[in-house]
Amino acid sequence: MKKLLFIVSLFFALVIFNSCSKSNTNTTPPASSNWTYDGITYVGVLTQYDSTSFPILNSKDTLGNLIFLVFNSAPSANSSYTVVENVTDSAKTSPYVSISISPATSNVSFIATGKVGDGVHVTIVNGKLHATFSECTITNFTETTTVSGTLIQN
């Protein structure tokens, strides 16, 4: 009887202990740059912004994979940008951006197709650019896929 009472008590103690534990699911947005295409997520270790000629936000992972966001004008406030194929096309309505990806393992780069509805949302936090985009269509002229991600200027 003591053995049964001990087992029942142990069972209830385990149930209570496990039901009171906190969830470790993290819903905080990423604190670093990352982008996903072809089912692979890349994490940027260096994300830089250069506004010398065309404003460019680029990120590079540890293997040398690169992503570039090229803006037609320097982002100065929180805003949304239409994704276009060629950022130098002056016939487009401002503001707009082009996306390109250079895989480290290939000579073939992906570029944005300019599909209607594709966009990049830019926020400026403490003077640093944060760009988010989802399901933007890119192509290397053999394969067409989408890219999603967040780039945060270091």
Summary of the structure (lengths in Angstrom):
residues: 154
radius of gyration: 22.8
end to end distance: 65.4
largest distance: 86.4
contacts: 394
relative contact order: 0.18
helix: 12%
strand: 44%
